[in-house]
Amino acid sequence: QKEVEQDPGPLSVPEGAIVSLNCTYSNSAFQYFMWYRQYSRKGPELLMYTYSSGNKEDGRFTAQVDKSSKYISLFIRDSQPSDSATYLCATLSWGAQKLVFGQGTRLTINP
Amino acid sequence: GAVVSQHPSWVICKSGTSVKIECRSLDFQATTMFWYRQFPKQSLMLMATSNEGSKATYEQGVEKDKFLINHASLTLSTLTVTSAHPEDSSFYICSASAEGSGSNEQFFGPGTRLTVL
């Protein structure tokens, strides 16, 4: 079993839809949670960074962490074609340097 | 925000040659840099963690004699793929952590696509 599980998709939705991306993790030591967006042939770009249970909002993006269930989510409101990319969740233990990534979900927003 | 660059962005080489990839933190000092490789439609795989002035720590299964990492300054780390073969063709990405930022956030470079013929 991988430490971080993420459905690779692909996921295709119409423009304007709400997108829900999810990951589960198995290690209770994970304290920090990130969502990265990666366009094709580019490096990952940090979208959201959280370290506590609850919601964090930034524009059209909301990151949600439920430590009791070991479940993290990223919601995208009013999705745009420019949101089409691969979304990677990642976790980190306190004091650790090594990020643990999910497999990434390929998302396509259709105009 | 913090910017990390990589050079070259794309390289093609013949089998048996060596290729050097540079990773630079442009506006911050990075005590720690990380090297990843990524195959098509797959996630990032950490190859090694590099701390300035010390030897890199390689992940299990990564050949340290084949993938030479040097982190000679707080703004530059290099990855040299020695005696490259077609199976080494991949997307190589570096990331860097900012010294003294109080955060463990990693900033990623744009990646280098290596094709070995």
Interface residues (C-beta under 8 A of the other chain):
Chain A: P8 Y32 M34 Y36 R41 K42 G43 P44 E45 L46 Y49 L88 L92 A96 Q97 K98 L99 F101 G102 Q103 G104 R106
Chain B: V4 Q6 T32 F34 K41 Q42 S43 L44 L46 T49 F91 I93 S95 S97 N104 E105 Q106 F107 F108 G109 P110 G111 R113
